[in-house]
Amino acid sequence: MFRTTSRILAPLALAATSVVAQAQEFTAGEPIGSVNEAGVRVPMSSNVKVYGSFHFSESCTFDPDKNLILAMNNGNRGDGTENDGFVSLINPDGSVHTPKWIGATRDGLELHHPLGSAIANGRLYTVDVGYVRSFDLETGTPIDAVAIPGSTILNGIGVTDDGTVYASNTRSPELIYKVTPAGEVSVFAEGAPLNVPNGVAIDNDGNIVVVNIGDNAVITYNPAGEVVRTEYAVEGGNDGVVVLPDNTKYVSSVRYGSVSKIVPGQEAEIIASGIPSAASMCYDSVQHQLVIPLNGNFALAFIKL
């Protein structure tokens, strides 16, 4: 089902907004290091590892070209006006590469409480307090910001290869928004079987996969908005969903701390449990592992597959 809502802030319209201040120069953060006594910035030596660098990380995504995990951080979760969200670059072993890559400075940057995230067509996408934002994946520079009128809490996000965004609105009205590469916003799906929708992913056939917090359904929509498959995780309360090349799905329960594995045609099984606030996970396709942000625990969990 489609219902056009609005078309706002296509790339050419950005100059008219406060999202990207064109008079300022955006600067991405550098890998971890410090300034020595001589006043020279020195990268951290290879015999040192630092872990952490998170502030309420709700989602992550993996860049296979950089072989780095991009962790979204909410900053101080106040009334949504703080503009202190940031993105960390994390090595595959969990150690810190760049504490603040996007968010090292606020020059030309608006990023408040980024939740779900995805990578497609050379961009990092995230949902952030009523907006879908995108950034250049190479430089971290802000590219675009599309306002989603009527949204209450944008949460999960999946992006197709051409840059079409599907984003969940978790609180009433519970629905999935679609945002075209040109910035046109419409309602893609609403009503049952959505039940407090959260995580969104794109499968290998270009279908849209959604998990619910309100139950254990794993719903697959085709691009026309029709439900073509419903599977079930072992537990409900789900947040993250990833789809592997063989169509195996992994689903993380932020409410109950488990990870379900769903092989096509088989019943789901729990492969990990006791994970506090297991949020919107990502798949590291190089090291073959799941990476799970733990929200207010300010940490990432790793599961080798």
N, C-alpha and C positions, 0 to 999 in steps of 0.2 A: 504494500500500500504506500502511495506517495502523496504527500500534501505539501506543496511549496509554501515555505514560510517566509523566506527573504533571501536576498542576494546582497551580501555586505562585504566590503573591504576586500575586493579582488586586489591583486598586487598593485595595480596602478593607483588605487585609492589610498594606499598606506601613507602617502605623504601628507594626507589631510588628517591623520590621527596622531595621538600622542604615543602610540605603541612603539614606533621607531622614530626617534628624534634625529632627523637627517643632518642637523647641524653638528651633531656629536659623532665621535668616532668610537665604534664598538671595538673592544679589546677582549680577546679570549684569554683565559688563564693559561699558565705554563705548568709543565710537569713539576712535581714536588722538588723543592730545593730551598736554599737559603743564601743570604748575602754574607760573604766572609769578611774578615777584618779589613781587607784591602778594598772593600766596597764592590766586589765583583760577585754577581749571582752565580752560584755553583749548583749544578744538578746534584741530587742526592746520589751518593755512591751506590754501586750495585750490590754491595754487601749489607745494605740496610733495607728493611721492609717495614712499611707503616700500614696499619689496618684502621679502618674507620672512615672518617670524612663524610658522614651522613647526618642529615637532620630531617627526620621523618621522611624517609625514602619509601614511596608508595609503589613505584614501578621501575623497571629497568628495560633496556633493550640492548641488543648486541650488534656491534659493528664488525663483521668479519674482515673487512679490509684493514682496519686498525688493530684487529684482534683485541678489542677493548669493550668493556661493559659500560654503558651509559646509564648512570643511576640518577633518577629525578629526585630532587630534595625540596621539601615544602617550606623550609625556613620557619619563621615564627608564625604559627597558625592562629592568627588573630581574626580580624574582621574582613580579611581579604584585600586590604589596601596596602599591605606592608611592602610589596615589591621586593622581596628578599629570597625568592626561590632560586635554585641553582642546579647545575648539572655537574656531577663528578665523573671523571674517567677512572675506571677501576681495571686493574690487570686481572687476567683470568684466574689467578690464584687468590684473588680477594684483596691483594695489597693495592695501595693507592698509587695511581699514575699522576692524576691531576686533581687536587682537592676541589677546586672550582674552575671548571673549564668555561661553561656559560654561567656568568654571574660573578666573575672575578672583579668586574666593575659594573656599574649600572648605566654606563654611557650607551645610549641608544637601546637599552634593554628594558622591557617590562615582562616580568615573570613572577607570579605571586605564589600559587599553590599548585604546581604541576602534578597531575595524577598520572593517568595512563600515558604510555608513550609507544612510538613505533618508528621504524625506519623504512623509507621507500624513496625511490627515484632521487637519491642524493640529498635527502632531507631528513631531519629529525622532526617528528610531529609530537605534540603533546596537547592535552586538554588542560585548561587553566582558568578557573573562575569565569565561566561564561564565554570563553574563547577557545577556538582551535588555533594553535600557534605552530609555525614551522620555522626551522633554522637550517642554515647551510651545514651539511654534515662534515664538510672539510674544515670550515673556519669557525663554525658556531654562530655566525652572524644571523641576526633575526631577518627573516624573509617576509613573512606574511602573518596576519592575524585576522581571523574571521569570527565575528560575534555571532552567538547562537541565541537569538531572542527566545525568551520563555524557558530557557534551561534553568534548572535548580541546582543540580550537582553533576556536571559532566565528569565521567569517571573512566571507563575503558575506552580504548581506541584501537581500530584496525585500519590499515591503509593499503589500498591496492597498488599495483606497480605504476599505474598512471596517476597516482596522487589523489584518488577518490577516498574520502575519509568516512568511516562509520564510527560514531561515538555514542556511548550509552549515557542516558540520563537516569541516574539511580533513584532519586527521589521523585515524588509525584510532580509532573506527569512522567510515568515510567515508560520510556520509549528509546528508540534508536534513531539518531539523526544521521543524515547523509549530507556530506559537503563535497561538491564537485571541485575539480581543480580550478575552476573559474570563480569559486566562492559562493555558489548558489546553495542555499540551505533548504533541506526538506525533511519531513518525517518519513523515515524508511519503514519502521515497524512500531506498533504500539499494541497494548493489550496482550491477553494470553497468547502464547505461553510465557511471555515475559513476566517475571516475578521478582522485582527489585534487580534489574539487570546490572551487570558489572563488567566483567572482562569481555573483550572483543578480539577476535583474530580473523585472518583471512586464510582459508584453506588452499590446497594446491589446485583446486578447480575454480578459484575465484569466488567461492561462496563465503558468506559471513557467518562466523561461529560466535555465539553469545552464551555466557554462563550467568546464572542467577545467584543472588544471595539468598533469596526467599525459598529456594528448593534446590534439588540436585540436578536439574535439567541442563543439558548441553544442547543447544538448539542451533541447527544449521539452516540459514536462509539462502536461497539463490538470489542473484542480483535483482530479480523482479520483486523481491520482498516476500516470496512464498516459502513456507517451512518445508524443507525437503528431507529433513532427518532430525530425530530427537534421540539423544543418548543420555546416559545418566552416570554421573560420578557416584562414588560410594557414599559420600557425605554431601550435605548442602552447604550453604554459607560461602559460596565460591566467589573468587576474585579474579585469579589469573587463569589464562588458557593459552597453550601453545599447540601448534599443529606441526608435526614432523613431516619430512618428505614422503614417508610411507603411510601418511594419514593417521598415525598414532597420535592421540591427544593426551596431554597432561593438564590437569586441572588442580589448582591450589585453593584450599578452603581457608579464607581469612578468619572465619568464625570458629572452625574446629581444628585447624592446624594440620590438616592432612594433604597429601598429594595423591590424586587418583590417576591411574594410567588406563586409558580406554583404547583398546585395539579394535579396529573395525570388525563387527560381527561377534565380539566377545563381551562378557560382563566386565565391568570395571574392577580394578583391584587397587588397594592402597599400597604405594611403594615407599612412603615416608609418613611419619606422624609426629605429633608433639611439637610442631613448628609454630611458635607464637606469632599471631597476626600475619600468616602467610599470604602476602598480597600479590600484586600483579607481576608474575614472574616472566622471565625471558629464557630463550634457549640459546646457549653458546654452541654454535654449530662447528666450531673448530676443536674445542676441547670435549665436545659431546657431553654437556652438563646443563642442568637447570640452575638458574640463579633466581633467588626469591628474596625480595625486599621484605623487611619485617616491621614496616611502619614505625610506630613510636619506640621500638626497640633499637632504632638507629643502627641497623646491621643488615647484612646480606647473608643468606644461607645458600649453600652449594650442594647439589646432588649429582654425582656422577652417574651417567646412564650406561 
